[in-house]
């Protein structure tokens, strides 16, 4: 079926309503004459009631680009439930794990810009172009919608080790070069940060990369490694159980979850503030009115008292709900900083 989108009249829009309710994806992919950007913008501005029907009936697919159990997966389910409650939309979650988010990102990047596909992912996503030069997508194929929230990374020591602060780890590392084993997630911001810390503080620490956060935790709990760095979210249960001793956090300020644990900067360790974060992207070309509508609804959902409480209590998350422009600027700055560290130190993904 073909619609004359560029010369659409109100009568055309009325005729299109039922088609959109049945399958907006089919409408947008019918042929190259059907431009979803033009259609979405025209409907949002001229016929908002049909625009709402488009969103409500189309079925928003959220591609969660991480394995189940990490915050984007668990948090994505929470967000899904709240969006269904507040909007009536048919929100579907598809978990697409693999390659630090590469698999899900590739699918999202290649999806039609029709407002039906949205990706929730985490901070390693923006490092993938540096670690994986032959990606099947470009950063420009995805549009920054918002940062949902962030949490500092936490550095913990096995309780049998003597370290009370990370500064003590650095001091010991200078006395015993290469002897202190630190578990880090491969191809991650934690790996890049610890590499930077080694160089800036002139200390030889034995960084051991792992393919997943679970193995990082298993080995620090078993005492295989002396120290490990993870998102505060991942470490929290073990910190509460006192199976891991917190010795530093990577944010600009102390976190309410660990008020007695100083930041690396407080400890005199040369470093940059670093956070684990979770954000939303969509395929490039989604009409801005649709992006703005989704941004507004996700913000309303995330800032609902029950969701905010859950995100803070379960994930130690600082809620951000940043604008697309602020998110894009943040990503640009982070990539400029960390890509240089990766290149200068020849850091490999595995």
MARLUM-513671 format. One record per residue: z, y negated, x of N, C-alpha, C, CB in turn; residue in one letter; residue number from 1. Coordinates in steps of 0.02 Angstrom, whole numbers. Last residue first. Glycine has a CB too. Layout:
BEGIN
Z_Y_X_Z_Y_X_Z_Y_X_Z_Y_X_a_NUM $
...
END
This chain:
BEGIN
1239_406_2010_1280_467_2013_1299_484_2084_1242_526_1983_x_350 $
1181_282_2026_1208_299_1960_1252_361_1963_1152_310_1910_x_349 $
1227_193_2176_1185_239_2138_1221_259_2073_1169_303_2181_x_348 $
1224_41_2262_1263_86_2219_1215_129_2177_1312_46_2173_x_347 $
1197_-48_2370_1157_12_2358_1195_64_2317_1134_42_2425_x_346 $
1256_-168_2383_1295_-111_2406_1259_-44_2394_1362_-110_2371_x_345 $
1164_-257_2331_1191_-270_2398_1227_-209_2427_1238_-329_2395_x_344 $
1143_-202_2200_1090_-204_2251_1118_-211_2321_1043_-261_2236_x_343 $
1269_-217_2140_1236_-151_2142_1183_-150_2197_1204_-135_2074_x_342 $
1289_-355_2152_1336_-308_2185_1304_-240_2192_1402_-303_2145_x_341 $
1183_-400_2073_1185_-418_2144_1232_-371_2183_1208_-491_2153_x_340 $
1221_-353_1949_1160_-327_1979_1158_-342_2054_1097_-358_1944_x_339 $
1335_-430_1923_1343_-360_1940_1280_-329_1969_1365_-321_1880_x_338 $
1283_-564_1902_1338_-549_1947_1337_-476_1971_1406_-564_1913_x_337 $
1179_-550_1809_1167_-585_1872_1221_-567_1923_1165_-661_1861_x_336 $
1248_-487_1704_1196_-451_1740_1180_-485_1807_1132_-448_1698_x_335 $
1336_-588_1663_1362_-525_1688_1310_-488_1729_1387_-481_1631_x_334 $
1244_-686_1618_1290_-700_1673_1318_-637_1705_1346_-743_1648_x_333 $
1180_-617_1512_1141_-643_1569_1186_-655_1629_1105_-708_1548_x_332 $
1288_-592_1425_1251_-536_1456_1213_-559_1518_1203_-504_1406_x_331 $
1320_-724_1389_1369_-682_1423_1334_-624_1459_1420_-654_1374_x_330 $
1203_-759_1321_1222_-796_1382_1273_-756_1423_1251_-864_1364_x_329 $
1209_-669_1213_1152_-667_1260_1169_-702_1325_1089_-699_1228_x_328 $
1327_-715_1151_1322_-646_1176_1267_-640_1228_1310_-597_1118_x_327 $
1291_-844_1114_1346_-834_1161_1344_-764_1192_1413_-845_1126_x_326 $
1186_-814_1024_1173_-854_1084_1228_-845_1136_1167_-928_1065_x_325 $
1249_-739_923_1196_-709_963_1183_-747_1028_1132_-706_923_x_324 $
1430_-770_933_1363_-785_907_1311_-749_949_1349_-861_907_x_323 $
1562_-645_926_1526_-702_956_1458_-711_924_1518_-691_1031_x_322 $
1682_-572_890_1627_-587_842_1587_-648_865_1656_-600_772_x_321 $
1811_-537_950_1770_-594_971_1721_-617_917_1732_-575_1033_x_320 $
1972_-468_966_1915_-479_922_1877_-541_944_1937_-485_849_x_319 $
2028_-362_1084_2027_-433_1069_1964_-447_1028_2029_-477_1135_x_318 $
2099_-203_1057_2040_-246_1059_2057_-318_1044_1989_-221_1009_x_317 $
2169_-84_1064_2192_-141_1103_2136_-194_1110_2215_-118_1173_x_316 $
2136_18_977_2091_6_1033_2112_-51_1079_2022_-7_1007_x_315 $
2236_28_880_2206_89_907_2167_77_971_2160_120_856_x_314 $
2277_-105_856_2326_-52_867_2296_9_901_2358_-32_801_x_313 $
2155_-177_841_2206_-198_890_2253_-140_907_2247_-258_863_x_312 $
2088_-106_742_2055_-116_807_2106_-137_861_2000_-169_800_x_311 $
2181_-114_637_2163_-49_665_2132_-57_735_2115_-12_619_x_310 $
2184_-252_613_2245_-218_633_2229_-151_666_2290_-207_572_x_309 $
2050_-272_573_2077_-306_633_2138_-270_659_2093_-379_617_x_308 $
2051_-196_455_2008_-176_511_2033_-208_576_1935_-195_498_x_307 $
2143_-267_376_2154_-196_391_2113_-172_450_2138_-154_330_x_306 $
2092_-401_371_2157_-386_401_2167_-313_419_2211_-406_354_x_305 $
1927_-426_427_1969_-405_372_2036_-382_401_1935_-348_330_x_304 $
1847_-445_536_1905_-489_530_1944_-477_465_1881_-562_532_x_303 $
1748_-351_515_1791_-344_573_1854_-386_567_1754_-362_637_x_302 $
1687_-404_396_1717_-337_398_1767_-330_455_1663_-284_405_x_301 $
1642_-530_436_1689_-524_379_1725_-457_380_1651_-534_312_x_300 $
1556_-489_539_1614_-532_553_1666_-527_498_1591_-605_561_x_299 $
1463_-419_464_1502_-383_514_1565_-424_532_1460_-368_577_x_298 $
1413_-526_388_1446_-470_354_1487_-429_403_1394_-425_320_x_297 $
1357_-611_485_1409_-636_440_1448_-579_408_1378_-680_385_x_296 $
1262_-527_542_1315_-555_583_1373_-577_539_1289_-614_625_x_295 $
1176_-508_433_1213_-451_460_1272_-475_502_1167_-406_502_x_294 $
1130_-640_419_1165_-607_364_1206_-548_390_1114_-583_311_x_293 $
1067_-658_542_1124_-701_523_1164_-670_467_1100_-771_503_x_292 $
966_-562_534_1016_-558_587_1078_-598_568_987_-585_654_x_291 $
895_-617_426_925_-550_419_979_-541_472_871_-494_426_x_290 $
852_-739_480_896_-738_421_930_-671_410_856_-757_359_x_289 $
771_-692_590_836_-721_602_879_-725_540_827_-790_631_x_288 $
692_-531_579_696_-602_558_766_-630_565_673_-608_484_x_287 $
676_-439_727_707_-441_661_713_-514_640_777_-404_661_x_286 $
632_-452_857_585_-468_804_613_-463_734_527_-423_808_x_285 $
707_-314_938_680_-382_942_630_-392_887_648_-394_1011_x_284 $
827_-215_851_761_-221_882_738_-294_884_709_-179_844_x_283 $
997_-265_889_946_-242_843_878_-247_878_946_-285_777_x_282 $
1170_-237_935_1101_-258_949_1056_-235_892_1077_-229_1017_x_281 $
1340_-269_962_1288_-249_914_1221_-279_936_1307_-271_842_x_280 $
1469_-208_1075_1425_-257_1045_1373_-226_1000_1391_-296_1099_x_279 $
1616_-203_1166_1574_-168_1118_1534_-220_1079_1617_-125_1069_x_278 $
1684_-189_1333_1670_-225_1271_1622_-184_1228_1640_-294_1285_x_277 $
1798_-202_1465_1759_-156_1424_1746_-192_1358_1796_-87_1414_x_276 $
1791_-331_1590_1812_-305_1525_1768_-248_1501_1812_-361_1473_x_275 $
1854_-425_1726_1808_-374_1701_1836_-344_1637_1796_-319_1755_x_274 $
1861_-555_1847_1883_-528_1783_1831_-480_1755_1897_-585_1732_x_273 $
1839_-503_2017_1816_-543_1961_1847_-514_1897_1738_-543_1956_x_272 $
1941_-514_2168_1905_-478_2116_1875_-528_2067_1951_-428_2079_x_271 $
2065_-485_2283_2003_-521_2273_1959_-482_2225_1966_-534_2340_x_270 $
2232_-482_2235_2174_-440_2250_2111_-481_2235_2175_-374_2209_x_269 $
2346_-545_2196_2314_-568_2257_2255_-525_2279_2364_-570_2311_x_268 $
2398_-515_2075_2422_-475_2132_2391_-497_2198_2407_-402_2119_x_267 $
2327_-595_1989_2398_-610_2001_2424_-575_2063_2440_-590_1940_x_266 $
2207_-521_1992_2209_-588_2021_2280_-610_2035_2175_-639_1974_x_265 $
2242_-408_1921_2225_-402_1992_2229_-469_2027_2154_-372_2000_x_264 $
2387_-440_1817_2315_-437_1829_2303_-428_1904_2279_-500_1802_x_263 $
2536_-340_1793_2499_-400_1815_2425_-387_1823_2528_-425_1880_x_262 $
2621_-280_1659_2573_-259_1710_2531_-319_1731_2528_-201_1685_x_261 $
2698_-311_1553_2732_-310_1618_2685_-290_1675_2791_-261_1616_x_260 $
2618_-298_1439_2642_-365_1459_2674_-368_1528_2691_-390_1408_x_259 $
2507_-217_1382_2543_-203_1445_2571_-268_1473_2496_-167_1497_x_258 $
2460_-270_1264_2476_-199_1265_2516_-179_1327_2412_-158_1262_x_257 $
2429_-402_1294_2489_-388_1254_2508_-314_1255_2479_-411_1183_x_256 $
2376_-419_1464_2361_-398_1396_2426_-385_1358_2317_-336_1396_x_255 $
2360_-562_1571_2393_-499_1552_2377_-482_1479_2470_-504_1562_x_254 $
2195_-629_1599_2266_-635_1584_2295_-566_1570_2277_-682_1523_x_253 $
2071_-585_1635_2093_-650_1661_2167_-660_1651_2055_-706_1628_x_252 $
2079_-405_1671_2062_-465_1634_2086_-529_1668_2091_-461_1565_x_251 $
2117_-286_1729_2062_-322_1759_2043_-386_1724_2002_-278_1762_x_250 $
2281_-232_1778_2229_-241_1727_2178_-291_1755_2260_-267_1660_x_249 $
2387_-109_1858_2346_-170_1858_2299_-172_1800_2308_-176_1922_x_248 $
2457_5_1845_2470_-34_1906_2426_-97_1910_2459_9_1968_x_247 $
2537_121_1738_2491_63_1744_2508_22_1805_2495_20_1681_x_246 $
2544_292_1764_2581_229_1775_2531_171_1781_2626_234_1839_x_245 $
2531_423_1648_2496_381_1696_2535_316_1702_2421_368_1674_x_244 $
2621_473_1564_2588_521_1607_2543_487_1659_2545_570_1565_x_243 $
2685_401_1465_2708_394_1534_2679_448_1581_2783_396_1536_x_242 $
2631_393_1341_2668_455_1357_2696_455_1428_2622_515_1348_x_241 $
2565_273_1356_2621_276_1309_2664_337_1324_2596_279_1236_x_240 $
2465_314_1443_2513_263_1465_2576_265_1421_2481_193_1462_x_239 $
2396_401_1364_2429_428_1423_2479_378_1452_2377_447_1476_x_238 $
2343_319_1263_2387_374_1245_2427_401_1305_2347_431_1215_x_237 $
2266_219_1346_2326_203_1306_2371_263_1290_2305_172_1243_x_236 $
2146_242_1412_2208_257_1446_2270_255_1400_2218_210_1503_x_235 $
2048_196_1325_2047_266_1346_2114_287_1376_1991_278_1396_x_234 $
2082_60_1313_2078_103_1254_2084_176_1273_2013_91_1216_x_233 $
2063_9_1438_2132_15_1414_2135_61_1353_2160_-54_1396_x_232 $
1942_102_1529_1958_52_1478_2030_63_1456_1908_55_1418_x_231 $
1997_145_1696_1966_160_1632_1976_100_1586_1995_225_1600_x_230 $
2025_211_1854_2014_150_1815_1974_168_1754_1976_96_1858_x_229 $
2153_297_1948_2091_296_1907_2087_229_1872_2091_355_1856_x_228 $
2225_383_2087_2219_323_2046_2156_331_2004_2218_257_2089_x_227 $
2217_507_2145_2280_468_2151_2283_412_2100_2287_440_2221_x_226 $
2155_659_2072_2145_592_2100_2212_556_2101_2092_551_2060_x_225 $
2231_767_2032_2174_779_2076_2154_713_2110_2114_808_2036_x_224 $
2330_753_1939_2345_734_2008_2290_750_2057_2407_768_2029_x_223 $
2303_773_1808_2319_833_1848_2337_816_1919_2260_880_1847_x_222 $
2272_645_1768_2330_677_1738_2352_738_1779_2314_698_1666_x_221 $
2155_626_1838_2212_585_1856_2276_615_1827_2202_512_1830_x_220 $
2075_725_1777_2092_731_1848_2149_685_1869_2031_716_1890_x_219 $
2065_683_1642_2091_749_1659_2114_753_1731_2037_802_1646_x_218 $
2005_555_1651_2074_562_1629_2103_629_1649_2078_554_1553_x_217 $
1877_593_1694_1916_544_1733_1990_552_1715_1892_471_1718_x_216 $
1835_678_1590_1851_706_1656_1890_658_1701_1788_725_1691_x_215 $
1820_575_1488_1866_631_1481_1884_662_1548_1836_684_1437_x_214 $
1716_490_1527_1785_466_1530_1836_521_1525_1796_416_1475_x_213 $
1591_570_1633_1620_549_1569_1692_527_1577_1616_606_1519_x_212 $
1552_596_1761_1500_589_1710_1527_566_1643_1464_654_1702_x_211 $
1628_504_1895_1629_558_1846_1576_543_1792_1699_567_1814_x_210 $
1648_465_2069_1617_452_2004_1616_514_1960_1546_427_2013_x_209 $
1772_412_2169_1744_476_2145_1715_464_2076_1799_533_2143_x_208 $
1800_319_2313_1781_316_2242_1747_381_2222_1736_255_2228_x_207 $
1916_293_2423_1871_348_2407_1856_349_2332_1902_416_2430_x_206 $
1918_138_2508_1946_180_2455_1894_233_2437_1966_138_2392_x_205 $
1945_33_2631_1905_94_2619_1941_139_2570_1891_132_2686_x_204 $
1937_-143_2622_1977_-82_2618_1931_-24_2601_2034_-89_2565_x_203 $
1908_-285_2607_1901_-249_2671_1946_-187_2673_1918_-295_2730_x_202 $
1899_-349_2491_1967_-342_2518_1968_-301_2582_2012_-310_2467_x_201 $
1765_-346_2461_1798_-411_2464_1867_-408_2497_1804_-441_2395_x_200 $
1740_-206_2458_1706_-250_2506_1745_-315_2515_1636_-266_2483_x_199 $
1823_-156_2357_1824_-127_2424_1796_-176_2475_1784_-61_2425_x_198 $
1780_-235_2249_1848_-242_2274_1854_-213_2345_1898_-207_2227_x_197 $
1650_-184_2229_1659_-254_2249_1728_-264_2279_1650_-300_2188_x_196 $
1685_-55_2188_1644_-64_2249_1651_-135_2275_1570_-48_2235_x_195 $
1751_-85_2071_1789_-57_2126_1750_-61_2192_1807_16_2111_x_194 $
1641_-136_1995_1699_-178_2010_1738_-150_2070_1745_-182_1949_x_193 $
1558_-24_1986_1534_-84_2020_1592_-129_2040_1484_-123_1974_x_192 $
1642_63_1914_1616_82_1979_1594_21_2019_1557_131_1971_x_191 $
1659_-12_1796_1717_6_1837_1695_25_1908_1756_63_1805_x_190 $
1533_-15_1741_1560_-77_1768_1621_-64_1813_1579_-125_1712_x_189 $
1446_135_1792_1487_94_1748_1508_30_1782_1549_133_1725_x_188 $
1397_254_1850_1351_205_1821_1387_157_1773_1294_241_1784_x_187 $
1543_355_1817_1480_343_1851_1438_291_1813_1441_408_1859_x_186 $
1709_301_1812_1653_324_1772_1588_307_1809_1654_294_1700_x_185 $
1822_352_1942_1786_300_1905_1730_334_1865_1757_246_1953_x_184 $
1968_385_2033_1919_409_1984_1888_352_1946_1952_458_1936_x_183 $
2004_379_2201_2005_339_2139_1950_364_2093_1996_263_2154_x_182 $
2103_432_2332_2050_451_2286_2058_413_2220_2051_527_2273_x_181 $
2133_378_2492_2156_369_2422_2097_381_2376_2185_297_2411_x_180 $
2071_388_2615_2117_442_2594_2138_436_2521_2177_442_2638_x_179 $
1997_285_2673_1962_341_2641_2006_395_2613_1917_370_2689_x_178 $
2124_237_2788_2055_228_2763_2026_292_2734_2010_201_2818_x_177 $
2270_197_2781_2242_265_2779_2171_262_2750_2288_314_2736_x_176 $
2293_62_2784_2328_103_2833_2297_173_2838_2403_108_2815_x_175 $
2217_19_2679_2202_-9_2745_2237_30_2801_2224_-84_2748_x_174 $
2277_86_2575_2208_104_2593_2189_76_2661_2160_79_2541_x_173 $
2396_18_2563_2398_87_2588_2328_109_2612_2424_135_2535_x_172 $
2346_-102_2509_2383_-102_2572_2385_-33_2604_2455_-127_2562_x_171 $
2290_-55_2389_2248_-88_2439_2282_-87_2508_2232_-161_2419_x_170 $
2406_-10_2326_2351_37_2341_2306_8_2395_2309_51_2277_x_169 $
2475_-128_2311_2503_-77_2355_2451_-24_2373_2564_-44_2322_x_168 $
2394_-189_2217_2399_-220_2283_2429_-170_2333_2442_-284_2280_x_167 $
2421_-118_2104_2359_-102_2139_2358_-134_2209_2299_-125_2098_x_166 $
2593_-60_2101_2541_-110_2089_2478_-89_2125_2564_-181_2111_x_165 $
2661_53_2132_2685_16_2074_2636_-40_2054_2754_-15_2087_x_164 $
2634_210_2205_2609_143_2191_2637_114_2127_2533_145_2187_x_163 $
2665_340_2246_2716_288_2254_2696_219_2228_2733_281_2326_x_162 $
2631_475_2129_2611_431_2184_2659_372_2188_2538_408_2175_x_161 $
2670_537_2015_2699_562_2077_2680_520_2138_2676_633_2088_x_160 $
2596_477_1913_2667_459_1920_2700_486_1984_2705_483_1861_x_159 $
2439_412_1962_2477_471_1943_2551_456_1957_2452_535_1983_x_158 $
2399_247_1904_2415_294_1958_2450_355_1930_2459_260_2013_x_157 $
2269_144_1833_2330_184_1828_2337_231_1887_2331_223_1764_x_156 $
2202_0_1770_2205_43_1829_2272_79_1827_2196_1_1895_x_155 $
2100_-45_1632_2167_-33_1660_2160_12_1721_2214_-2_1606_x_154 $
1997_-177_1574_2005_-111_1602_2074_-106_1633_1949_-96_1654_x_153 $
2028_-270_1423_2023_-264_1495_2024_-191_1515_2081_-301_1529_x_152 $
1915_-271_1285_1981_-255_1310_1976_-250_1386_2008_-188_1279_x_151 $
1829_-349_1146_1835_-327_1215_1907_-307_1230_1811_-381_1263_x_150 $
1707_-356_1011_1771_-367_1042_1772_-340_1113_1826_-336_1001_x_149 $
1574_-378_969_1627_-367_920_1694_-383_951_1626_-294_894_x_148 $
1449_-487_1006_1502_-448_1037_1556_-440_984_1529_-481_1103_x_147 $
1292_-482_919_1360_-506_928_1399_-459_972_1395_-513_860_x_146 $
1150_-470_944_1176_-492_880_1247_-520_888_1176_-434_829_x_145 $
1018_-478_1051_1091_-481_1049_1114_-509_982_1118_-525_1107_x_144 $
882_-369_1032_909_-436_1019_985_-433_1016_880_-466_953_x_143 $
770_-281_1139_830_-281_1096_858_-352_1091_884_-233_1124_x_142 $
669_-298_1225_654_-259_1165_712_-258_1116_635_-188_1185_x_141 $
718_-358_1338_687_-402_1288_667_-365_1224_626_-435_1318_x_140 $
756_-252_1417_808_-291_1383_779_-333_1327_845_-336_1433_x_139 $
639_-118_1381_661_-177_1419_717_-212_1380_601_-225_1431_x_138 $
622_62_1393_627_-1_1355_647_-56_1403_677_6_1295_x_137 $
631_170_1472_573_168_1426_574_105_1382_571_230_1382_x_136 $
675_143_1644_692_145_1573_629_139_1530_742_89_1555_x_135 $
672_157_1784_616_180_1743_635_188_1669_589_245_1770_x_134 $
794_119_1846_735_74_1850_679_93_1802_708_73_1920_x_133 $
948_125_1814_892_168_1793_829_126_1790_907_202_1724_x_132 $
1035_29_1858_1047_97_1880_988_144_1864_1109_124_1847_x_131 $
986_-87_1801_997_-86_1873_1004_-14_1899_1059_-127_1891_x_130 $
981_-57_1664_919_-75_1699_926_-74_1775_897_-144_1677_x_129 $
1122_-29_1636_1072_24_1640_1007_4_1674_1057_49_1571_x_128 $
1208_-131_1614_1198_-111_1683_1142_-59_1691_1262_-84_1712_x_127 $
1220_-144_1478_1185_-198_1513_1175_-184_1587_1224_-263_1505_x_126 $
1292_-26_1443_1223_-37_1420_1187_-90_1462_1222_-58_1347_x_125 $
1424_-32_1475_1378_-1_1524_1305_-12_1506_1392_74_1530_x_124 $
1489_-85_1360_1471_-128_1417_1423_-98_1467_1533_-148_1452_x_123 $
1413_-9_1213_1468_-32_1254_1443_-63_1318_1516_26_1270_x_122 $
1349_-24_1043_1354_7_1109_1408_-27_1149_1286_4_1145_x_121 $
1265_-5_896_1330_-22_923_1336_13_990_1389_-2_875_x_120 $
1114_-63_827_1146_-21_877_1214_-49_897_1102_-15_938_x_119 $
1023_-46_679_1069_-88_718_1107_-42_765_1118_-127_671_x_118 $
890_-49_567_919_-15_625_960_-64_666_864_17_668_x_117 $
836_-127_468_866_-64_448_900_-27_506_814_-20_417_x_116 $
762_-239_494_830_-248_472_866_-185_452_832_-295_416_x_115 $
639_-213_548_643_-223_475_714_-232_449_611_-165_441_x_114 $
563_-184_669_607_-242_660_616_-261_587_580_-302_699_x_113 $
568_-8_703_536_-65_670_585_-122_660_507_-43_601_x_112 $
622_48_866_625_48_793_591_-14_765_697_52_768_x_111 $
635_45_1000_570_65_974_567_65_898_552_134_1000_x_110 $
768_14_1021_716_-32_1046_648_-17_1017_712_-28_1122_x_109 $
833_127_970_840_62_936_783_15_957_908_30_951_x_108 $
796_222_1067_778_231_997_780_165_960_824_282_964_x_107 $
854_167_1182_781_178_1180_757_187_1108_763_240_1221_x_106 $
989_169_1148_956_105_1158_880_112_1154_976_74_1225_x_105 $
1017_307_1145_1021_267_1084_984_201_1090_1093_254_1066_x_104 $
995_335_1283_959_371_1230_959_330_1165_991_440_1217_x_103 $
1084_253_1355_1012_244_1362_974_276_1304_988_275_1429_x_102 $
1221_271_1356_1192_232_1302_1117_225_1304_1221_165_1303_x_101 $
1238_352_1470_1275_289_1462_1242_243_1412_1282_253_1530_x_100 $
1161_470_1435_1138_421_1484_1171_354_1479_1065_413_1477_x_99 $
1212_499_1267_1171_517_1325_1153_459_1369_1108_549_1301_x_98 $
1214_503_1086_1244_500_1152_1193_515_1207_1301_549_1156_x_97 $
1199_441_945_1146_458_994_1174_453_1064_1084_410_985_x_96 $
1244_458_779_1269_458_848_1213_481_895_1331_502_856_x_95 $
1210_361_648_1179_415_686_1205_410_758_1101_410_684_x_94 $
1266_311_489_1280_312_562_1245_373_593_1356_314_576_x_93 $
1216_204_359_1213_271_388_1224_267_463_1144_305_373_x_92 $
1252_118_216_1256_116_289_1261_187_316_1316_73_313_x_91 $
1200_39_89_1199_110_107_1195_114_183_1138_147_74_x_90 $
1307_-93_30_1249_-67_67_1256_8_79_1241_-103_133_x_89 $
1415_-153_-27_1378_-104_-68_1318_-76_-33_1357_-136_-132_x_88 $
1496_-242_41_1428_-261_26_1392_-215_-23_1388_-265_89_x_87 $
1624_-190_60_1617_-262_48_1546_-283_26_1635_-300_110_x_86 $
1610_-50_77_1658_-77_30_1642_-149_11_1729_-73_59_x_85 $
1518_-41_180_1502_-11_115_1547_-41_61_1510_66_118_x_84 $
1593_-104_279_1531_-134_256_1510_-106_188_1475_-124_307_x_83 $
1698_-12_296_1713_-79_271_1650_-113_245_1745_-121_327_x_82 $
1631_102_344_1669_106_282_1681_36_253_1735_142_293_x_81 $
1576_51_465_1533_78_412_1570_76_345_1511_149_429_x_80 $
1690_23_539_1647_-32_518_1601_-10_461_1605_-57_576_x_79 $
1735_154_559_1778_105_525_1736_48_497_1833_79_572_x_78 $
1627_202_632_1644_233_567_1688_186_526_1679_301_577_x_77 $
1637_123_746_1577_119_704_1589_148_635_1520_155_737_x_76 $
1755_165_803_1752_98_773_1692_89_728_1751_46_827_x_75 $
1711_291_847_1766_285_799_1764_218_763_1833_296_834_x_74 $
1601_246_931_1594_297_880_1646_291_826_1597_366_911_x_73 $
1656_149_1010_1597_131_971_1584_182_917_1535_124_1015_x_72 $
1762_218_1072_1776_168_1021_1715_151_979_1802_106_1053_x_71 $
1731_395_1081_1739_330_1111_1741_278_1056_1682_315_1163_x_70 $
1709_493_985_1774_491_1017_1784_426_1056_1781_549_1063_x_69 $
1540_538_1015_1596_533_969_1661_531_1009_1596_591_919_x_68 $
1451_442_1140_1475_505_1113_1531_492_1063_1498_551_1168_x_67 $
1343_304_1092_1393_336_1135_1415_400_1102_1454_289_1148_x_66 $
1271_217_1007_1242_242_1069_1293_270_1118_1203_188_1103_x_65 $
1237_231_846_1295_223_889_1279_257_955_1359_253_856_x_64 $
1137_150_743_1132_197_798_1191_185_845_1064_189_836_x_63 $
1144_132_576_1178_110_636_1171_164_689_1253_93_623_x_62 $
1033_88_453_1050_141_500_1083_111_561_987_182_519_x_61 $
1048_35_290_1054_13_360_1073_73_403_1106_-44_367_x_60 $
955_38_158_991_87_196_994_67_269_960_155_189_x_59 $
893_-37_54_854_-9_109_890_45_148_835_-63_155_x_58 $
973_-93_-42_939_-30_-58_904_2_2_888_-42_-112_x_57 $
1026_-209_18_1069_-162_-17_1037_-94_-25_1088_-190_-84_x_56 $
917_-279_74_971_-254_117_1011_-199_84_1017_-311_137_x_55 $
843_-299_-45_813_-269_14_867_-238_59_772_-322_54_x_54 $
934_-370_-121_913_-303_-143_882_-264_-85_864_-307_-202_x_53 $
936_-488_-50_997_-448_-53_981_-377_-75_1047_-479_-101_x_52 $
805_-530_-73_827_-517_-5_889_-473_-5_840_-583_32_x_51 $
813_-557_-207_772_-500_-185_790_-481_-114_697_-517_-191_x_50 $
896_-667_-201_918_-609_-240_878_-547_-222_912_-624_-316_x_49 $
827_-762_-124_885_-728_-95_908_-667_-135_943_-777_-89_x_48 $
686_-815_-105_709_-769_-157_769_-729_-132_653_-721_-179_x_47 $
672_-905_2_643_-920_-64_671_-876_-120_569_-912_-61_x_46 $
739_-860_117_739_-931_100_718_-946_28_693_-968_147_x_45 $
722_-722_119_789_-750_130_793_-823_107_809_-745_203_x_44 $
582_-710_103_628_-687_50_697_-719_58_634_-611_51_x_43 $
536_-764_224_514_-793_161_563_-774_105_443_-770_143_x_42 $
596_-679_320_612_-750_319_595_-782_253_575_-786_375_x_41 $
535_-555_284_608_-564_282_627_-638_279_639_-533_343_x_40 $
396_-582_301_423_-562_237_497_-576_232_410_-488_225_x_39 $
389_-612_438_368_-661_388_398_-646_320_291_-664_383_x_38 $
438_-492_492_470_-556_509_453_-609_457_448_-579_578_x_37 $
354_-391_446_422_-395_419_457_-460_436_462_-338_444_x_36 $
192_-401_397_234_-427_450_306_-435_424_207_-494_478_x_35 $
64_-310_363_130_-320_333_178_-339_389_155_-255_296_x_34 $
-44_-284_438_-47_-344_397_21_-359_365_-100_-336_343_x_33 $
-28_-162_499_-13_-222_539_-16_-286_498_-61_-226_596_x_32 $
50_-61_371_-2_-75_420_13_-142_454_-73_-77_386_x_31 $
181_-10_336_120_10_301_58_-2_344_113_-29_236_x_30 $
305_-39_380_263_-1_426_195_16_396_298_62_448_x_29 $
369_-103_277_360_-139_340_313_-104_388_426_-150_373_x_28 $
369_-4_176_335_-69_165_319_-102_232_379_-115_123_x_27 $
448_94_232_378_109_217_339_44_209_372_153_153_x_26 $
569_24_235_538_46_298_464_61_287_573_107_325_x_25 $
600_7_104_582_-52_142_548_-33_207_643_-95_155_x_24 $
581_95_-30_575_108_42_552_46_79_526_164_55_x_23 $
631_57_-156_616_127_-141_614_139_-67_551_148_-173_x_22 $
645_-80_-147_704_-40_-164_693_34_-149_721_-48_-239_x_21 $
516_-118_-120_567_-127_-69_629_-85_-84_586_-200_-62_x_20 $
457_-90_-243_435_-55_-183_488_-59_-129_368_-84_-158_x_19 $
523_-179_-324_533_-109_-334_511_-68_-274_497_-86_-396_x_18 $
473_-303_-266_544_-286_-269_556_-211_-276_576_-322_-326_x_17 $
342_-338_-274_363_-301_-214_434_-276_-220_357_-345_-154_x_16 $
331_-411_-387_297_-347_-386_322_-304_-328_222_-356_-382_x_15 $
401_-524_-345_426_-484_-400_396_-415_-400_413_-519_-467_x_14 $
312_-569_-246_379_-547_-228_410_-504_-282_423_-607_-213_x_13 $
203_-606_-322_196_-552_-272_264_-524_-254_159_-578_-210_x_12 $
260_-711_-391_237_-652_-428_229_-593_-381_171_-667_-464_x_11 $
281_-802_-289_339_-772_-322_320_-710_-362_373_-823_-367_x_10 $
164_-755_-159_188_-799_-213_249_-767_-244_132_-812_-266_x_9 $
107_-745_9_147_-718_-45_167_-772_-95_210_-685_-17_x_8 $
21_-750_112_6_-793_54_47_-772_-6_-70_-789_37_x_7 $
70_-658_201_65_-727_223_52_-774_165_9_-733_274_x_6 $
64_-534_133_129_-565_148_121_-639_163_162_-530_206_x_5 $
-10_-449_28_-32_-509_64_30_-552_79_-84_-550_22_x_4 $
18_-276_52_37_-338_19_13_-397_61_114_-342_8_x_3 $
-38_-111_27_-43_-173_66_-24_-232_24_-114_-182_93_x_2 $
0_60_43_0_0_0_0_-62_44_61_0_-48_x_1 $
END
